[in-house]
């Protein structure tokens, strides 16, 4: 499982642009709360969860025996070896995260994903992760090039019994030759779970996979994210452009926790007093007018994944310059398969 820097290119929709001048719209407000409240809002969405496959003592013993069960393999050394059996499982939380924060509308495919690889036909990867009973989790493996590689999650109880969740096509035919496999579940036990990644007898060559095992609702920082447009500031009126964050830009279900918009003037004149707003779904969210503040007020719990109208003006109406906003802040989301890879259980 050699670790290397990976590049991922994702197609994105086009950007709409306008330079229409508008007077300030009527200011509106929305509920402003905490990260916990944003998560509570997202918890109102129903998840299509699966049930585990239970194993008695004999099935557990047979599964992990040295006589035909899951075997440890001898593979070439790499950064996480040996992790070819649950006894040598590598800590999931120590795996590198491909995209830990949102910096563009092209980050969704790898957002929050860990990455590793199978490098021989006999290789399989095991990881350990601590989960809490009663919590909802999301398990996902992607970048599989339409083969039968799969991810499973095991829990072994102290009485010798256990259970597992699986995306193996033998257990879940809906995932046959799918490029992404995933499921939601509610943990029955608190403790150490074991993640298994294997090729399902479908081997052609060494390949890297992206995977996630964690809370179904996750939070990410937004850092210097472009808004893919801009306007020439002139006079006392707001100038607007459109930023499309719908579709493939962010997960389908999101809730903004906090948001600010920094200024980008390119090579133009710097205006230190830009008033700005963001408008979507009939509501408008302003920075504090005349304060030089970048914070967008009262926008908590609003969906990030919308088509936004962005407005800016020089607070004193004295600067003529090109201006664009960059987003910074934090949002919560329901982790989900990449759009287009959904299946019906």
C-alpha positions as CSV (number, residue, x, y, z in Angstrom):
1,X,0.0,0.0,0.0
2,X,2.6,2.5,-1.1
3,X,1.5,6.1,-0.3
4,X,2.0,8.6,-3.0
5,X,0.5,12.0,-4.0
6,X,-2.6,11.5,-6.1
7,X,-4.2,13.9,-8.5
8,X,-8.0,13.7,-9.3
9,X,-9.8,15.6,-12.0
10,X,-13.5,16.1,-11.8
11,X,-15.7,17.7,-14.4
12,X,-17.7,20.7,-13.2
13,X,-20.5,22.8,-14.5
14,X,-20.1,26.2,-16.0
15,X,-20.1,29.5,-14.3
16,X,-22.7,32.2,-14.9
17,X,-21.5,35.8,-14.9
18,X,-23.1,39.2,-14.9
19,X,-22.2,42.8,-14.2
20,X,-25.6,44.2,-13.5
21,X,-25.8,47.1,-11.0
22,X,-28.4,46.7,-8.2
23,X,-29.4,48.8,-5.3
24,X,-29.1,47.0,-1.9
25,X,-31.9,44.4,-1.6
26,X,-34.0,44.4,1.4
27,X,-31.9,42.8,4.2
28,X,-33.2,39.5,5.6
29,X,-31.9,37.3,8.4
30,X,-31.8,33.6,9.1
31,X,-31.2,31.5,12.2
32,X,-27.7,31.8,13.6
33,X,-26.5,28.8,15.6
34,X,-23.6,26.5,16.5
35,X,-21.9,23.6,14.8
36,X,-23.9,21.2,17.0
37,X,-27.2,22.9,15.8
38,X,-26.1,22.6,12.1
39,X,-25.4,18.9,12.7
40,X,-28.8,18.5,14.5
41,X,-30.5,20.0,11.4
42,X,-28.7,17.5,9.1
43,X,-29.8,14.6,11.4
44,X,-33.4,15.3,10.3
45,X,-32.6,13.7,6.9
46,X,-33.4,10.0,6.7
47,X,-30.5,7.7,5.8
48,X,-31.0,4.4,3.9
49,X,-29.1,2.2,6.3
50,X,-28.2,-1.5,6.0
51,X,-28.2,-4.2,8.7
52,X,-25.2,-6.4,9.6
53,X,-24.6,-10.0,8.7
54,X,-24.3,-11.9,12.0
55,X,-21.8,-14.7,12.7
56,X,-21.9,-17.3,15.4
57,X,-18.8,-18.6,17.2
58,X,-18.1,-21.3,14.6
59,X,-18.5,-18.9,11.7
60,X,-16.1,-16.4,13.3
61,X,-13.6,-19.1,14.0
62,X,-13.8,-20.4,10.5
63,X,-13.6,-17.0,9.0
64,X,-10.4,-16.1,10.7
65,X,-8.8,-19.6,10.8
66,X,-5.6,-20.5,9.1
67,X,-7.4,-23.3,7.2
68,X,-9.3,-21.7,4.4
69,X,-10.5,-18.6,6.1
70,X,-9.2,-15.0,5.8
71,X,-5.5,-15.5,5.5
72,X,-2.5,-13.2,6.2
73,X,-0.5,-12.7,3.0
74,X,3.1,-12.0,2.4
75,X,3.4,-8.9,0.3
76,X,6.1,-6.5,-0.7
77,X,6.8,-4.0,2.1
78,X,5.1,-0.6,2.0
79,X,4.1,2.2,4.4
80,X,1.4,0.3,6.2
81,X,2.6,-3.3,6.0
82,X,2.1,-5.6,7.6
83,X,-1.6,-5.0,7.6
84,X,-2.9,-8.0,5.7
85,X,-4.9,-9.5,8.5
86,X,-7.1,-8.0,11.3
87,X,-4.3,-8.9,13.8
88,X,-2.0,-6.4,12.1
89,X,-4.7,-3.8,11.2
90,X,-3.3,-0.3,10.6
91,X,-5.0,2.5,12.5
92,X,-7.5,4.2,10.1
93,X,-7.0,7.6,11.7
94,X,-3.3,7.6,10.8
95,X,-4.0,7.2,7.1
96,X,-3.5,10.4,5.1
97,X,-6.5,12.4,4.1
98,X,-6.6,13.4,0.4
99,X,-8.6,16.6,0.7
100,X,-9.1,17.7,4.3
101,X,-10.8,21.1,3.5
102,X,-12.8,22.7,0.8
103,X,-10.6,25.0,-1.4
104,X,-12.5,24.8,-4.7
105,X,-15.6,23.4,-6.4
106,X,-13.5,20.6,-7.8
107,X,-12.7,18.9,-4.4
108,X,-15.9,16.8,-3.8
109,X,-14.6,13.5,-5.2
110,X,-11.8,13.3,-2.6
111,X,-13.2,15.4,0.2
112,X,-12.5,13.7,3.5
113,X,-11.3,10.5,1.8
114,X,-8.3,8.5,2.9
115,X,-6.2,6.7,0.2
116,X,-4.2,3.5,-0.1
117,X,-3.7,0.7,-2.7
118,X,-3.6,-3.0,-3.3
119,X,-0.4,-3.9,-5.1
120,X,-0.7,-7.6,-5.8
121,X,-3.4,-10.1,-6.5
122,X,-2.9,-11.6,-3.1
123,X,-2.8,-8.4,-1.2
124,X,-5.7,-7.2,1.0
125,X,-5.7,-4.3,3.5
126,X,-6.9,-4.2,7.1
127,X,-7.5,-1.1,9.3
128,X,-8.8,-0.6,12.8
129,X,-11.2,2.2,13.8
130,X,-13.0,3.0,17.1
131,X,-16.8,3.6,16.7
132,X,-19.6,4.4,19.2
133,X,-22.8,2.4,19.7
134,X,-25.9,4.3,18.5
135,X,-24.0,6.7,16.2
136,X,-24.6,6.7,12.5
137,X,-21.7,6.1,10.2
138,X,-20.9,6.1,6.5
139,X,-18.5,3.6,4.8
140,X,-17.4,4.3,1.2
141,X,-14.8,3.1,-1.3
142,X,-14.4,4.7,-4.7
143,X,-12.1,5.1,-7.7
144,X,-12.5,1.4,-8.5
145,X,-12.8,1.5,-12.3
146,X,-15.9,-0.6,-12.3
147,X,-14.5,-3.8,-10.8
148,X,-15.5,-6.0,-7.8
149,X,-13.1,-4.7,-5.2
150,X,-14.9,-4.2,-2.0
151,X,-14.8,-2.9,1.5
152,X,-16.2,-4.7,4.6
153,X,-16.5,-3.7,8.3
154,X,-16.2,-6.4,11.1
155,X,-16.9,-6.4,14.8
156,X,-15.8,-9.3,17.0
157,X,-17.6,-9.7,20.4
158,X,-15.9,-11.0,23.5
159,X,-18.1,-14.1,23.5
160,X,-16.7,-15.2,20.2
161,X,-19.6,-14.1,18.0
162,X,-19.6,-11.1,15.6
163,X,-21.0,-9.4,12.6
164,X,-20.0,-7.6,9.5
165,X,-21.2,-5.2,6.9
166,X,-20.2,-5.8,3.3
167,X,-20.1,-4.3,-0.2
168,X,-18.8,-7.6,-1.7
169,X,-21.0,-8.3,-4.7
170,X,-21.5,-11.8,-3.3
171,X,-23.3,-10.2,-0.4
172,X,-24.6,-7.1,-2.2
173,X,-25.2,-7.9,-5.9
174,X,-26.2,-4.3,-6.5
175,X,-22.5,-3.4,-6.3
176,X,-21.4,-5.8,-9.0
177,X,-18.8,-4.0,-11.2
178,X,-19.5,-0.6,-9.6
179,X,-16.8,2.0,-9.4
180,X,-18.0,3.1,-6.0
181,X,-19.5,1.1,-3.1
182,X,-20.9,2.4,0.1
183,X,-23.4,2.1,3.0
184,X,-24.8,3.8,6.0
185,X,-25.3,2.0,9.3
186,X,-25.9,2.5,13.1
187,X,-23.2,1.0,15.2
188,X,-24.5,-1.7,17.6
189,X,-21.4,-1.8,19.8
190,X,-18.8,0.6,21.1
191,X,-15.2,-0.5,20.4
192,X,-12.8,-1.4,17.7
193,X,-14.1,-2.3,14.3
194,X,-12.0,-3.8,11.5
195,X,-12.0,-2.5,8.0
196,X,-11.1,-5.0,5.2
197,X,-10.4,-4.0,1.6
198,X,-9.9,-6.9,-1.0
199,X,-10.1,-7.3,-4.7
200,X,-13.0,-9.8,-4.8
201,X,-11.1,-12.1,-7.2
202,X,-11.2,-9.3,-9.8
203,X,-7.5,-8.4,-10.3
204,X,-6.0,-6.7,-13.3
205,X,-3.3,-4.4,-11.9
206,X,-2.1,-2.4,-9.0
207,X,-4.6,0.4,-8.2
208,X,-5.2,3.0,-5.6
209,X,-8.5,3.4,-3.9
210,X,-10.1,6.2,-1.9
211,X,-12.1,5.3,1.2
212,X,-13.9,6.8,4.2
213,X,-15.2,5.2,7.4
214,X,-16.6,7.7,9.8
215,X,-19.6,9.8,11.0
216,X,-22.3,10.1,8.5
217,X,-22.3,13.8,9.2
218,X,-18.9,15.5,8.9
219,X,-17.7,19.1,9.1
220,X,-15.1,20.7,6.9
221,X,-13.3,24.1,6.8
222,X,-13.6,26.3,3.7
223,X,-10.3,27.9,2.9
224,X,-9.8,30.6,0.2
225,X,-12.4,29.1,-2.1
226,X,-12.9,31.1,-5.3
227,X,-16.4,32.2,-6.2
228,X,-15.6,31.9,-10.0
229,X,-16.5,35.4,-11.1
230,X,-16.1,39.1,-10.4
231,X,-17.3,42.6,-11.1
232,X,-16.0,46.1,-11.5
233,X,-17.0,48.2,-8.5
234,X,-18.3,51.6,-9.4
235,X,-20.3,54.1,-7.5
236,X,-22.7,53.5,-4.6
237,X,-24.6,50.5,-6.1
238,X,-23.9,46.8,-5.6
239,X,-22.5,45.1,-8.6
240,X,-23.3,41.4,-8.8
241,X,-22.2,38.1,-10.4
242,X,-23.3,34.5,-10.0
243,X,-21.4,31.6,-8.4
244,X,-22.8,28.1,-8.9
245,X,-22.1,25.7,-6.0
246,X,-24.8,23.3,-6.9
247,X,-24.4,19.9,-8.6
248,X,-20.9,18.5,-8.2
249,X,-19.4,21.3,-6.1
250,X,-20.4,20.2,-2.6
251,X,-22.4,17.3,-1.0
252,X,-26.2,17.4,-1.6
253,X,-27.1,18.1,2.0
254,X,-25.0,20.8,3.7
255,X,-25.4,23.4,6.5
256,X,-23.2,26.4,6.7
257,X,-21.8,26.9,10.2
258,X,-20.0,30.2,9.5
259,X,-18.9,32.1,6.4
260,X,-16.8,35.1,5.5
261,X,-15.7,36.5,2.2
262,X,-12.2,37.9,1.7
263,X,-11.4,40.3,-1.1
264,X,-9.5,39.6,-4.3
265,X,-8.6,42.5,-6.5
266,X,-6.3,40.8,-8.9
267,X,-3.8,43.4,-10.0
268,X,-6.4,46.2,-9.6
269,X,-6.7,49.0,-7.0
270,X,-7.3,47.7,-3.4
271,X,-10.5,48.9,-1.9
272,X,-10.3,48.4,1.9
273,X,-14.0,48.9,2.5
274,X,-16.0,46.5,0.4
275,X,-19.6,45.8,1.5
276,X,-20.8,42.5,0.3
277,X,-23.7,40.1,0.3
278,X,-24.7,36.6,-0.8
279,X,-28.2,35.8,-2.0
280,X,-29.9,32.5,-2.7
281,X,-33.4,31.0,-2.4
282,X,-35.0,34.4,-2.0
283,X,-32.8,35.4,1.0
284,X,-29.9,37.8,1.3
285,X,-27.1,37.7,3.8
286,X,-24.9,40.8,4.3
287,X,-21.6,41.7,5.8
288,X,-21.9,44.5,8.4
289,X,-22.3,47.5,6.2
290,X,-19.5,50.1,6.6
291,X,-17.5,47.9,9.0
292,X,-14.8,46.5,6.7
293,X,-15.9,43.1,8.1
294,X,-15.6,40.0,5.9
295,X,-18.1,38.0,8.0
296,X,-21.4,37.1,6.3
297,X,-24.1,37.5,9.0
298,X,-26.9,35.2,9.9
299,X,-26.1,32.5,7.3
300,X,-25.8,29.5,9.7
301,X,-27.7,26.4,8.7
302,X,-28.2,27.6,5.1
303,X,-27.3,25.1,2.3
304,X,-23.9,25.9,0.7
305,X,-24.8,24.0,-2.5
306,X,-26.9,26.6,-4.3
307,X,-26.6,29.1,-7.1
308,X,-25.5,32.2,-5.3
309,X,-25.8,35.9,-6.4
310,X,-22.8,37.7,-4.9
311,X,-22.9,41.5,-4.5
312,X,-20.1,44.0,-3.7
313,X,-19.7,47.7,-3.6
314,X,-17.2,50.2,-2.2
315,X,-18.7,51.4,1.1
316,X,-17.8,55.0,0.3
317,X,-18.4,54.8,-3.4
318,X,-15.0,56.2,-4.1
319,X,-13.1,53.3,-5.7
320,X,-13.3,51.9,-9.2
321,X,-11.7,48.5,-9.3
322,X,-12.2,44.8,-10.2
323,X,-13.3,42.7,-7.3
324,X,-14.1,39.1,-6.5
325,X,-14.8,37.3,-3.3
326,X,-13.1,34.2,-1.8
327,X,-15.0,32.1,0.7
328,X,-13.7,31.1,4.1
329,X,-15.5,29.4,7.0
330,X,-16.9,26.0,7.9
331,X,-19.9,23.8,6.9
332,X,-21.4,20.5,7.9
333,X,-22.6,17.9,5.4
334,X,-24.0,14.4,5.1
335,X,-21.3,12.2,3.6
336,X,-22.6,10.6,0.5
337,X,-21.5,8.8,-2.7
338,X,-20.3,10.9,-5.5
339,X,-23.2,12.2,-7.6
340,X,-24.2,9.7,-10.2
341,X,-22.9,6.7,-8.2
342,X,-25.9,6.2,-6.0
343,X,-27.7,2.8,-5.9
344,X,-31.0,1.5,-4.4
345,X,-30.7,-1.1,-1.7
